[in-house]
Amino acid sequence: MRLLLRWLITAVALVVATFVPGIQITNQNGWFAVLVMAAILGLVNAFIRPILTLLSCPLVLLTLGLFTLVTNALCLWLASWLAQHWFGAGFAVAGFGPALFGSMVVSLVAFLLSLFLPDEDEPSRGDIGRA
């Protein structure tokens, strides 16, 4: 259930990111494109982003963490390319600049929306009496 909520939060964040010039949905069925893009972005963040982070560790340290923005932008750009060319989803990121601003928007919106999710560590109302 939590994975599905995270996927939907990412999809909503991607819809908000389409307001960035250079990011657009080119498919007739826009929700399909956004949902496919959200799934691909999740997979890219799970498998490729740790490798990029490891390889760019000296640059992250040198820039005091600001190079992480570049890593996020590259992941969004790669996910967009994969969505278009491998899966036929019409979610297009026009270049590195839109990917950079779009990744900041996606991160910010996803963070704000995830604040409304309950923590897994906190007991829910039904679990208060149980220990």
C-alpha positions in Angstrom: 0.0 0.0 0.0 2.8 2.4 0.9 4.6 1.7 -2.4 1.4 2.5 -4.3 1.1 5.8 -2.4 4.7 6.7 -3.2 4.1 5.9 -6.8 1.1 8.2 -6.9 2.9 11.0 -5.1 5.7 10.8 -7.7 3.1 10.9 -10.5 1.5 14.0 -9.0 4.9 15.6 -8.6 5.6 14.8 -12.3 2.3 16.5 -13.3 3.4 19.6 -11.4 6.8 19.5 -13.1 5.1 19.8 -16.5 4.7 23.5 -15.7 8.5 23.8 -16.1 9.2 25.0 -19.7 10.8 22.2 -21.6 8.9 19.4 -19.8 5.8 18.2 -21.5 3.4 15.4 -21.9 3.2 14.5 -25.6 0.9 11.6 -25.4 -2.9 11.7 -26.0 -3.3 9.6 -22.9 -1.4 11.9 -20.5 -2.2 9.9 -17.3 -0.7 6.8 -18.8 2.5 8.7 -19.7 2.8 10.1 -16.2 2.2 6.8 -14.5 4.7 5.0 -16.7 7.2 7.8 -16.2 6.7 7.6 -12.4 7.4 3.9 -12.4 10.5 4.3 -14.6 11.8 7.2 -12.4 11.4 5.0 -9.3 13.4 2.2 -11.0 16.1 4.6 -12.1 16.3 6.1 -8.6 16.5 2.6 -7.1 19.1 1.1 -9.4 21.1 3.8 -11.3 21.1 6.7 -8.9 23.2 4.9 -6.2 25.8 4.1 -8.8 25.9 7.8 -10.0 26.1 8.9 -6.4 29.0 6.6 -5.7 30.9 7.7 -8.8 30.3 11.4 -8.1 31.1 11.2 -4.4 34.2 13.4 -4.8 32.2 16.1 -6.6 29.4 15.9 -4.1 32.0 16.5 -1.3 33.7 19.3 -3.2 30.5 21.2 -3.9 29.1 20.5 -0.4 26.3 18.4 -1.7 25.1 20.7 -4.6 26.2 18.1 -7.2 23.3 16.0 -5.9 21.1 18.3 -7.9 23.0 17.3 -11.1 22.6 13.7 -10.2 18.8 14.1 -9.7 18.6 16.0 -13.0 20.4 13.2 -14.9 18.1 10.6 -13.4 15.0 12.5 -14.5 16.5 13.1 -17.9 17.4 9.4 -18.3 14.0 8.3 -17.1 12.3 10.6 -19.6 14.5 9.1 -22.4 13.7 5.6 -21.3 10.0 6.4 -21.1 10.0 7.8 -24.6 12.2 5.4 -26.5 11.7 2.1 -24.7 8.1 2.3 -23.5 6.5 4.8 -25.8 5.2 7.0 -23.0 5.0 10.6 -24.1 6.8 12.4 -21.3 9.5 14.6 -22.7 12.3 16.5 -21.0 13.9 18.8 -23.6 17.4 19.1 -22.1 19.6 19.4 -19.0 18.2 22.8 -17.9 14.6 21.7 -17.8 15.7 18.4 -16.2 17.5 20.4 -13.4 14.6 22.6 -12.6 12.1 19.7 -13.1 14.0 17.5 -10.7 13.9 20.3 -8.1 10.2 20.6 -8.6 9.6 16.9 -8.4 11.7 16.6 -5.2 10.0 19.5 -3.5 6.4 18.4 -4.4 7.1 14.8 -3.5 8.6 15.9 -0.2 5.6 18.1 0.7 3.1 15.4 -0.3 5.0 12.8 1.7 4.6 14.8 4.8 1.0 13.8 4.8 1.8 10.1 4.9 1.9 8.5 8.4 5.2 7.2 9.6 5.6 3.4 9.7 7.2 3.6 13.1 4.4 5.4 14.8 1.5 3.2 15.9 -1.9 3.9 14.3 -5.0 4.6 16.3 -6.0 0.9 16.2 -2.6 -0.1 17.5 -2.4 2.0 20.6 -3.8 -0.6 23.0 -1.6 -3.4 21.6 2.0 -3.7 22.5 
